[in-house]
Amino acid sequence: MPGYTYGEEGRGFVRLNAGCPRSKLEKGVAGLINAIRAVR
């Protein structure tokens, strides 16, 4: 969710919810890491 959803102070940030099974979290974090590496 975009950080600006929570006000101007949140602009430039992303909110992540880790309230899920560990396997799903690991898959999501791996995808996030790959996306960041691709942008760099």
DRENMI-129828 format. One line per 4 residues: number of its first residue (from 1); their letters; for each residue x, y negated, z negated of C-alpha. Coordinates in Angstrom, 3 decimals. Example, Ala and Ser with C-alpha at 12.3 -4.5 7.8 and 13.67 -1.06 7.14 Angstrom:
BEGIN
1	AS	12.300,4.500,-7.800; 13.670,1.060,-7.140
***
This chain:
BEGIN
1	MPGY	0.000,0.000,0.000; 1.432,-3.429,0.855; 2.701,-5.286,-2.187; 0.844,-8.486,-1.248
5	TYGE	-2.365,-6.631,-2.122; -1.410,-7.447,-5.722; -0.765,-11.149,-5.200; 1.914,-13.375,-3.758
9	EGRG	4.541,-12.038,-6.199; 4.155,-8.612,-4.585; 4.956,-9.807,-1.053; 7.920,-7.902,0.399
13	FVRL	7.311,-4.838,-1.761; 5.492,-1.550,-1.236; 3.509,0.251,-3.911; 3.781,4.039,-4.062
17	NAGC	1.646,6.368,-6.161; 3.556,9.406,-7.394; 0.454,11.011,-8.939; 0.463,14.138,-6.776
21	PRSK	2.016,17.615,-6.671; 5.820,17.588,-6.659; 5.974,19.305,-3.254; 3.898,16.546,-1.694
25	LEKG	6.005,13.850,-3.369; 9.253,15.444,-2.146; 7.921,15.603,1.407; 6.806,11.966,1.255
29	VAGL	10.100,10.722,-0.186; 12.038,12.626,2.481; 9.901,10.973,5.168; 10.453,7.556,3.610
33	INAI	14.222,8.090,3.517; 14.225,9.162,7.176; 12.196,6.097,8.175; 14.546,3.739,6.321
37	RAVR	17.582,5.361,7.941; 15.989,5.019,11.387; 15.383,1.297,10.855; 18.902,0.615,9.621
***
